[in-house]
Amino acid sequence: GFLSTLAAAQECAGNQWYFLRVQHYWNSTNHPWAYPSNAHWSGLSTCAHYANHTVFKNGWMASAGIKAMAESGSQSPLDTECTAAGGDIWKGANTAKGEAYECKNILINKKRAYVSAAAMIAPSPDWFSGFSNVSLCQNGKWVNWTKTFTTLYDSGTDS
């Protein structure tokens, strides 16, 4: 999986900038069994969205966007699904190895106070790692800092 860190501090009103850092820890030391020489990640797709939108959830059928990202690393139509639900999307670049990090600034507001992100794990038939529906507004205040560890998901789309 990978680690994400977000930092900011203000009331849940108006806009709030967060710094997102995602660290990929897939390497031959941490995963010595059958670690591939061409391990890499797709670009991270990050969506800020409303509470009633779920990008993915364990046990749910994968959307067309999750399917495309998990099988080929494509960030479309996942980007379109996010914006069609009223969200904002940030796209990352592919990484050339299994252990890497990605940083970006994301703008959150009270209506779009939830963040989800996903990246394809390659080579794989349809695996990805990510986090879903992390709320940055709790008890009427923007969270100062949060850390999330993610695990491997099988999107269930490879036939």
C-alpha positions as CSV (number, residue, x, y, z in Angstrom):
1,G,0.0,0.0,0.0
2,F,1.0,3.6,0.3
3,L,0.9,6.3,2.9
4,S,-0.8,9.7,2.5
5,T,-0.3,12.7,4.7
6,L,-2.5,15.9,4.7
7,A,-1.9,19.1,6.7
8,A,-3.9,22.3,7.3
9,A,-5.7,24.2,10.1
10,Q,-8.8,26.5,9.9
11,E,-12.6,26.5,10.4
12,C,-14.7,24.5,7.9
13,A,-15.7,27.5,6.0
14,G,-14.5,28.7,2.6
15,N,-11.6,27.0,0.9
16,Q,-8.7,25.1,2.5
17,W,-5.5,24.1,0.8
18,Y,-4.0,20.7,1.8
19,F,-0.6,19.3,0.9
20,L,-1.0,15.6,-0.1
21,R,2.1,13.4,0.0
22,V,1.7,9.8,-1.1
23,Q,4.5,7.4,-0.5
24,H,4.6,4.0,-2.3
25,Y,6.5,1.3,-0.3
26,W,6.5,-1.5,-2.8
27,N,10.1,-2.8,-3.1
28,S,12.0,-6.1,-3.0
29,T,13.0,-5.6,0.7
30,N,9.5,-5.2,1.9
31,H,8.0,-7.7,-0.5
32,P,10.8,-10.2,-1.4
33,W,8.5,-12.9,-2.6
34,A,8.0,-12.7,-6.4
35,Y,8.8,-8.9,-6.6
36,P,8.8,-8.0,-10.3
37,S,11.7,-6.2,-11.9
38,N,9.3,-3.9,-13.7
39,A,7.2,-2.8,-10.7
40,H,5.6,0.6,-11.0
41,W,2.4,2.6,-10.3
42,S,0.1,4.6,-12.5
43,G,-0.4,8.2,-11.8
44,L,-2.4,8.9,-8.7
45,S,-6.0,10.1,-9.4
46,T,-7.2,12.2,-6.5
47,C,-10.8,13.4,-6.2
48,A,-12.3,15.9,-3.7
49,H,-16.0,15.2,-3.6
50,Y,-19.3,15.5,-1.8
51,A,-20.2,13.1,1.1
52,N,-22.7,11.3,-1.1
53,H,-20.2,10.3,-3.8
54,T,-18.1,7.1,-3.3
55,V,-15.2,6.6,-5.8
56,F,-14.7,2.9,-4.7
57,K,-15.6,0.7,-1.8
58,N,-14.4,-2.8,-0.9
59,G,-17.0,-5.3,-1.9
60,W,-18.7,-2.9,-4.4
61,M,-18.7,-3.4,-8.2
62,A,-15.9,-1.3,-9.8
63,S,-17.0,1.7,-11.8
64,A,-15.8,2.0,-15.4
65,G,-13.2,4.5,-14.1
66,I,-11.8,2.2,-11.5
67,K,-11.8,-0.6,-14.1
68,A,-9.8,1.4,-16.6
69,M,-7.4,2.7,-13.9
70,A,-6.9,-0.8,-12.4
71,E,-6.4,-2.6,-15.7
72,S,-4.4,-0.1,-17.7
73,G,-3.5,2.8,-15.5
74,S,-5.7,5.2,-17.4
75,Q,-7.0,8.2,-15.4
76,S,-10.0,8.5,-17.7
77,P,-13.0,7.9,-17.3
78,L,-12.2,8.1,-13.5
79,D,-11.6,11.8,-13.9
80,T,-14.9,12.3,-15.7
81,E,-16.8,10.3,-13.0
82,C,-15.4,12.6,-10.3
83,T,-16.2,15.8,-12.1
84,A,-19.7,14.5,-13.2
85,A,-20.4,14.0,-9.5
86,G,-19.5,17.6,-8.8
87,G,-16.0,16.9,-7.6
88,D,-12.5,18.2,-8.4
89,I,-9.8,16.0,-9.8
90,W,-6.0,16.1,-9.7
91,K,-3.9,13.7,-11.9
92,G,-0.5,12.5,-11.1
93,A,2.3,11.1,-13.3
94,N,3.3,7.4,-13.6
95,T,6.2,6.3,-11.5
96,A,9.0,4.2,-13.0
97,K,9.5,2.0,-9.9
98,G,7.6,0.4,-7.1
99,E,9.0,2.7,-4.4
100,A,8.4,6.4,-5.0
101,Y,6.4,9.3,-3.7
102,E,4.1,11.9,-5.2
103,C,3.2,15.3,-3.8
104,K,0.4,17.8,-4.8
105,N,-1.5,20.7,-3.3
106,I,-5.3,20.2,-3.4
107,L,-8.0,22.8,-2.7
108,I,-10.9,21.6,-0.5
109,N,-14.1,23.4,0.4
110,K,-16.9,22.6,2.8
111,K,-19.1,21.0,0.1
112,R,-16.3,18.9,-1.3
113,A,-14.6,18.0,2.0
114,Y,-14.1,14.3,1.2
115,V,-11.0,13.0,-0.6
116,S,-10.4,9.7,-2.4
117,A,-7.4,8.6,-4.4
118,A,-6.3,5.5,-6.4
119,A,-3.4,4.2,-8.4
120,M,-2.8,1.1,-10.4
121,I,-0.2,-1.4,-9.2
122,A,1.7,-2.8,-12.2
123,P,2.3,-5.3,-13.4
124,S,-1.0,-6.8,-12.4
125,P,-4.2,-7.9,-14.0
126,D,-6.5,-5.4,-12.2
127,W,-5.0,-4.4,-8.9
128,F,-4.8,-0.9,-7.3
129,S,-4.2,0.8,-4.0
130,G,-6.0,3.8,-2.7
131,F,-8.1,5.4,0.0
132,S,-11.8,6.4,-0.2
133,N,-14.0,8.9,1.5
134,V,-11.5,10.5,3.9
135,S,-13.3,13.5,5.5
136,L,-11.2,16.6,6.1
137,C,-14.0,18.4,7.9
138,Q,-14.8,17.0,11.3
139,N,-16.9,18.5,14.1
140,G,-17.1,21.8,12.1
141,K,-13.4,22.2,11.8
142,W,-10.8,21.3,9.2
143,V,-8.6,18.5,10.3
144,N,-5.0,19.6,11.0
145,W,-3.3,16.4,9.9
146,T,-4.2,12.9,8.9
147,K,-2.4,9.7,7.9
148,T,-3.9,6.8,6.0
149,F,-2.3,3.5,5.2
150,T,-3.8,1.7,2.2
151,T,-3.8,-1.9,1.1
152,L,-4.1,-3.7,-2.2
153,Y,-7.5,-4.0,-3.9
154,D,-8.5,-6.4,-6.6
155,S,-11.0,-4.5,-8.7
156,G,-12.5,-7.8,-9.8
157,T,-12.7,-6.6,-13.4
158,D,-10.2,-8.9,-15.1
159,S,-11.9,-11.8,-16.8
